[in-house]
Amino acid sequence: MRANNLAIESKPGNVAVAGVIGTVKGPGENGNQYVFITANNRHVKVGEFVYYEVLAAPAELRDRPLQILGKISARRLIDHLPDRIFADTEISPETIAALVGFTYANPEIYEVTVDVVGYFDDALGFMNPRKTPDPGAKVHLADDPMLQRVLNRRQPGQIGSAHIGSLLLRESDVPIALDVKELVSTHMAILAGTGSGKSYTAGVLVEELLLPHNRAAVLILDPHGEYHTLSEIQGHPQFQTADGYSPKVNVMTPDDIRIRVSSLDYYDILTLLPEMSDRQQSILNKAYRLLQRHKRGEYRWGIQDLIAAVREADVQVDDDGNEKSGSSAPALEWKLERLERSSYFHPFEHSVAPRDLFEPGQVTVLQLNEISQEEQQVICAAVLRQANQARMNTQRELITPSDENFLPYPVFILLEEAHRFAPAHEPSRCKAVIRTILSEGRKFGLGVGLITQRPGKLDSDVLSQCMSQFIMRIVNPVDQESLKYGVEAAGRDLLKELPALTKGQIIVAGACVNTPVLCKVRKRLTKHGGETLNAPELWQNYFQVHRIRDREVQQAPLTARSRAQTVRGVSIE
């Protein structure tokens, strides 16, 4: 009879009316868990949200019970029909269930573990009561309006919101909207295996940042040239408003990139010079400091100025007081002249000044494909360092609006393939700059987003300072292990789901949402530029085109055939 009573409350037909799916058995393994019993196999899923009700304390002056939200973290089958019944394919389990007194289709009983999230306060967010429910309390399935209200810090379409997608476990559409203020000020990381949709998700975020209710200033450092399709934002009807707002997309190819040499520091230049001996490094360091003193306050000095400083720094004085040139200057001069021939470093031109890269309502895509790894490192370090200095100096009123570094608004920088620029166990020109920005950028309005397919290769200090995380399917055990220590906000129960996630499914955790959620990423408004090539289709197309061409050659007159075969490099004899 107890089974029948539980079944009545747990029938799928009654869930929509009362929402009751089970009864509390008692506390769980720790003080923040409780266990309930249910026969509802349809709605009881790991990651699903449920709640129980308690009467508010008199001092709180509540006119209704508090709804204490929780998230299902585990379930265990504790009672079911004998295994022999399921082993015999000729026997209907439903028939046997009816004979022994079960009147519903699924005669299984589950023990479900719930992690308490807390009750939601509009001003303070979730408050954990630190008290599990009493045995016998009813457990309810949280309905869609409740989840939309309590999961999202901002509602879709509000100023400062980013509609990333919908709640994964619900058949209905429960939108998940992120808090853009927290997203861009406390930094974020998108972590996913190859082909899981990390670049697609980043594109959705950029679209949201450029929509009229945000109008952000965004820079993307793009090593693979995948984000050029964001140019479709320009002229797209969903990004236009009656007040004249129309976002701009500035795609800078490698041919457009020019870095003024004087914006580089000593370690940038050292990174670009091959096989430097200790003596040469010492001379270069001395020359750089000499140049900084001589050219203080000037933006424009070039490689030839540095070469002149190297010659000055390599002068030696013998015992008689006579000056003579050392042997390091000629070798350094040769290496610096090689650097001068680079297409990206110039004595006067500077196409990546902050006022050119950033503007509210504009996304700039800095394409770094076809650029060597060392040059990518230096370009990234120079851009990040200058943007950081621009925000600090503008905030402190140390520069005027006429300065190319004047940046009077917050900015957001998205860094694709972040493990290249901040590797875990390797030296990197960018790593120190990224660490500085992640630790200090918040107070100056400089936010960073890191995207990587190898979180295990990303510096752990860098990853731990990203307060919002977007985690997609990851199979590699090393990468999974690194997340347990670098992304605590997601929760161990959700991290167990990583191998089972499919393309476009994502765990969102951290400062941008009220509690970690499983989400399905929405469809992009612009075309995705990082689609995987369909190799079989391309092979077939190539074969078809060339087979038709070969037939045309075979059917042509002899003179035409001879000409065609000569063009293809084939002799007719």
Secondary structure, DSSP 4 states (H G I P E B T S, - for coil): -HHHHHHHHH-HHHHHHH-EEEEEEEE-SSTTEEEEEE--TTT--TT-EEEEEEPPPGGG--SS-EEEEEEEEEEEEEE-S-HHHHH-TTS-HHHHHHHTT--SS---EEEEEEEEEEEEETTTEEE--S-PPPTT-EEEEPPHHHHHHHH-SS-TTSTTEEEEEEETT-SS--EEEEEHHHHHHS-EEEE--TTSSHHHHHHHHHHHHHSTTT--EEEEEETT---GGGGGGTT-GGG--TT----EEEEE-GGG--EEGGG--HHHHHHHSSS--HHHHHHHHHHHHHHHHHTTT-S---HHHHHHHHHHHTEEE-TTS-EEE-SHHHHHHHHHHHHHT-SSEESS--TT-HHHH--TTEEEEEE-TTS-HHHHHHHHHHHHHHHHHHHHHHHTT-S-TTSTT---S-EEEEESSHHHHSBSSS--TTHHHHHHHHHHHHHHTEEEEEEES-GGGB-HHHHHT--EEEE-----HHHHHHHHHH-GGG-HHHHTTGGG--TTEEEEEETTSSS-EEEEEPPPSS--S-PPP-HHHHHHHHHHHHHHHHHHHHHS-HHHHHHHHHHTT----
